[in-house]
């Protein structure tokens, strides 16, 4: 008995240490980004950094560090991906949870999981070679390296996350809800729309949030697909640059301990803050979904 208690305490200690280590790593990343960001904001100013519309670290007369074009480009590409991925992902999840036969589910589920494992550079290459020409040909553009191209690719990458979590949320709705609705004379579609979806709303929302987090943090795909023009985006057909692309493109060539160097950390801090908020919202929705499933 004493040996069993020792094993249980050792296992509990192991998980406690690992949990504390994860928190320490997250705090370390936060401190690294924030401390270096302050060095950039000291020279540039927080307001000028966040609202400036020119990013030109190598300006002839004066360097400019305004991230608003990149922030807008990031949000535009992510919003476009969300608009595309959410209807498709939720519809696919509803089909898998309520309509698909077992053999159909056995085919579709592995395909969705396989899509989640495709490297981002391969998806970016597809956008560069295929979607680039397709968008340019359909809309009569000089090239298709635009926010639309990036949104389509990020939607493709976000779909597995949305489908998997939304399906879990829909299947977690208590069976009694569905049976009661059908017993009252509602059709399967009415039950899905008015009973199952409202009950699973928190879980579905969590899937959408995590899908957005997956899209907003993507780097290689948007570098290859969006054209990387640092300009104020006016339409989905315009070339844009995201914050992740800016860090990846410029960090390897920037001089150490310069304002430009620290400004890239500040870009990372803003991106970290956005993804952190999205993750927290997703966690809240997942908590609510788990409460519904326990009823």
C-alpha positions in Angstrom: 0.0 0.0 0.0 2.8 2.4 0.9 4.5 1.6 -2.4 1.3 2.4 -4.3 1.0 5.7 -2.5 4.6 6.6 -3.3 3.9 5.8 -7.0 0.8 8.0 -7.0 2.7 10.9 -5.4 5.6 10.4 -7.9 3.2 10.6 -10.8 1.4 13.6 -9.3 4.7 15.3 -8.8 5.8 14.5 -12.4 2.7 16.1 -13.9 2.9 19.1 -11.5 6.5 19.7 -12.6 5.6 19.4 -16.2 2.7 21.8 -15.8 4.8 24.3 -14.0 7.5 24.0 -16.7 5.0 24.8 -19.4 3.8 27.9 -17.5 7.4 29.0 -16.9 8.2 28.6 -20.6 5.1 30.7 -21.5 6.1 33.4 -19.0 9.6 33.3 -20.3 8.4 33.9 -23.9 6.1 36.7 -22.7 9.0 38.4 -20.8 11.4 38.0 -23.7 9.0 39.6 -26.1 7.9 42.4 -23.7 11.3 43.4 -22.5 12.7 43.7 -26.1 9.5 45.4 -27.2 10.0 48.2 -24.6 13.4 48.9 -26.2 11.7 49.5 -29.6 8.8 51.5 -28.1 11.3 53.7 -26.2 12.6 55.0 -29.6 9.4 54.7 -31.7 6.6 55.2 -29.3 3.8 52.7 -28.6 1.1 54.8 -30.4 3.2 55.5 -33.4 4.2 51.8 -33.6 0.6 50.6 -33.4 -1.0 53.2 -35.6 1.8 54.1 -38.1 1.0 53.3 -41.7 4.6 53.1 -42.9 7.0 50.3 -42.2 10.4 51.3 -43.7 13.3 50.4 -41.4 15.8 51.4 -44.1 14.3 54.8 -44.9 16.8 57.3 -46.4 15.9 60.2 -44.2 14.3 58.4 -41.2 13.3 54.9 -40.4 9.6 54.2 -39.9 8.1 51.4 -37.8 4.3 51.5 -38.2 2.7 48.0 -38.1 -0.8 49.0 -39.1 -0.5 47.8 -42.7 0.8 44.4 -41.5 -1.8 44.2 -38.7 -4.5 45.0 -41.3 -3.1 42.5 -43.7 -3.0 39.8 -41.0 -6.6 40.5 -40.0 -7.8 40.7 -43.6 -6.2 37.3 -44.5 -7.4 35.7 -41.3 -10.9 37.1 -41.6 -11.1 35.9 -45.2 -10.0 32.4 -44.1 -12.6 32.4 -41.4 -15.4 33.4 -43.7 -14.4 30.5 -46.1 -13.6 27.9 -43.5 -16.4 28.3 -40.9 -19.4 27.4 -43.2 -17.5 24.5 -44.8 -16.0 23.2 -41.5 -19.3 23.4 -39.5 -21.3 21.9 -42.3 -18.8 19.0 -42.6 -18.8 18.5 -38.8 -22.6 18.4 -38.8 -22.6 15.9 -41.6 -20.1 13.6 -39.8 -22.0 13.9 -36.5 -25.6 13.5 -37.6 -25.9 12.4 -41.2 -22.9 10.3 -42.4 -23.1 6.6 -42.3 -20.3 4.7 -40.5 -18.5 3.8 -43.7 -18.7 7.4 -44.9 -17.3 8.6 -41.6 -14.4 6.1 -41.9 -13.5 7.6 -45.2 -13.9 11.3 -44.4 -12.3 11.4 -41.0 -8.9 10.0 -42.1 -8.9 12.5 -45.0 -9.5 15.4 -42.6 -6.7 14.1 -40.3 -4.4 13.7 -43.3 -5.1 17.3 -44.4 -4.0 18.5 -40.9 -0.7 16.8 -41.4 0.2 18.4 -44.8 3.3 20.6 -44.3 2.6 24.3 -44.6 5.3 24.7 -47.2 3.5 22.2 -49.5 0.3 24.1 -49.1 2.1 27.4 -49.8 3.7 25.8 -52.9 0.2 24.8 -54.1 -0.9 28.4 -53.7 2.2 29.8 -55.5 1.9 27.4 -58.5 -1.8 26.6 -58.9 -4.0 29.2 -57.1 -1.7 32.1 -58.2 -2.4 31.4 -61.8 -6.1 30.5 -61.2 -6.9 33.7 -59.4 -5.0 35.8 -61.9 -6.8 34.2 -64.8 -10.3 34.4 -63.3 -10.1 38.0 -62.1 -7.9 39.4 -64.8 -5.0 40.3 -62.4 -1.3 40.6 -63.2 -0.7 37.8 -60.6 -2.7 36.0 -58.0 -0.3 36.6 -55.0 -2.9 38.4 -52.9 -4.9 38.3 -49.7 -7.4 36.1 -51.4 -4.8 33.5 -52.2 -3.6 33.5 -48.6 -7.2 33.3 -47.2 -8.0 30.3 -49.4 -4.9 28.5 -48.2 -5.3 29.4 -44.5 -9.0 28.3 -44.7 -7.7 24.9 -46.0 -5.3 24.7 -43.1 -7.9 25.7 -40.5 -10.6 23.3 -41.7 -9.3 20.2 -39.8 -9.3 22.0 -36.5 -12.8 23.4 -37.0 -14.2 20.1 -38.2 -12.7 17.9 -35.5 -13.6 20.2 -32.5 -17.1 21.1 -33.9 -17.8 17.4 -34.5 -16.8 16.5 -31.0 -19.1 19.3 -29.7 -22.0 18.1 -31.7 -21.6 14.4 -30.7 -21.3 15.5 -27.0 -24.8 16.9 -26.9 -26.8 14.6 -24.7 -28.8 12.0 -26.7 -31.9 12.9 -24.6 -32.1 16.3 -26.3 -32.3 14.8 -29.7 -34.8 12.1 -28.7 -37.0 14.6 -27.0 -37.0 16.8 -30.1 -37.8 14.0 -32.5 -40.5 12.7 -30.1 -42.2 16.1 -30.3 -42.5 15.7 -34.1 -39.5 17.8 -35.2 -37.6 16.6 -38.3 -33.9 15.7 -38.2 -33.0 19.1 -39.8 -35.1 21.0 -37.3 -33.5 19.1 -34.4 -30.1 19.8 -35.7 -30.8 23.5 -36.3 -32.9 24.3 -33.2 -31.7 21.8 -30.6 -28.2 20.3 -31.3 -26.5 23.4 -32.7 -27.6 25.7 -29.8 -26.5 23.1 -27.3 -23.2 22.7 -29.0 -22.6 26.4 -29.7 -19.8 26.8 -27.2 -17.8 23.9 -28.5 -18.4 24.9 -32.2 -17.3 28.5 -31.3 -14.1 27.0 -29.6 -13.3 25.1 -32.8 -13.7 28.3 -34.8 -11.5 30.3 -32.4 -8.8 27.6 -32.5 -9.0 27.5 -36.3 -8.5 31.3 -36.4 -5.5 30.9 -34.1 -4.1 28.3 -36.4 -4.5 30.7 -39.4 -3.3 33.9 -37.8 0.0 32.3 -36.6 0.8 30.7 -40.0 4.1 31.9 -41.6 5.4 29.9 -44.5 2.1 29.7 -46.4 1.5 33.4 -46.3 5.1 34.2 -47.3 4.7 32.2 -50.4 1.1 33.1 -51.3 0.3 36.8 -50.4 3.0 38.7 -52.3 4.5 40.4 -49.2 3.9 44.0 -50.2 4.0 46.3 -47.2 1.0 48.5 -48.2 -2.3 49.5 -46.8 -4.7 46.7 -48.1 -7.7 48.0 -49.9 -9.1 44.7 -51.3 -8.7 41.0 -51.2 -7.0 41.1 -54.6 -4.1 43.2 -53.4 -0.8 41.9 -52.2 -0.3 42.1 -48.4 2.2 41.2 -45.8 1.3 39.6 -42.5 3.1 40.1 -39.2 4.4 36.6 -39.1 5.9 37.0 -42.6 7.6 40.2 -41.6 9.4 38.5 -38.7 10.4 35.6 -40.8 11.7 37.7 -43.7 13.5 40.4 -41.8 14.8 38.8 -38.6 17.6 36.9 -40.3 19.1 40.0 -41.9 18.6 42.7 -39.3 21.5 44.1 -37.3 21.6 43.0 -33.7 20.7 45.5 -30.9 19.1 48.1 -33.4 15.7 49.6 -33.2 14.7 47.5 -36.2 15.8 44.4 -34.3 13.7 45.3 -31.3 10.8 46.4 -33.4 10.5 42.8 -34.7 10.2 41.6 -31.2 7.4 44.2 -30.7 5.6 42.8 -33.8 5.9 39.3 -32.2 4.5 40.7 -28.9 1.4 42.0 -30.7 0.9 38.7 -32.5 1.4 36.9 -29.2 -1.2 39.0 -27.5 -3.7 38.4 -30.3 -3.2 34.6 -30.3 -3.3 34.5 -26.5 -6.7 36.3 -26.4 -8.1 33.9 -29.1 -6.8 30.9 -27.2 -8.3 32.2 -23.9 -11.7 32.7 -25.6 -11.5 29.2 -27.1 -10.8 27.8 -23.7 -13.8 29.6 -22.2 -16.0 28.2 -25.0 -14.6 24.7 -24.5 -15.3 24.9 -20.7 -18.9 25.8 -21.4 -19.2 23.0 -23.9 -18.0 20.5 -21.4 -20.6 21.7 -18.9 -23.3 21.2 -21.4 -22.1 17.6 -22.2 -22.1 16.8 -18.4 -25.8 17.7 -18.0 
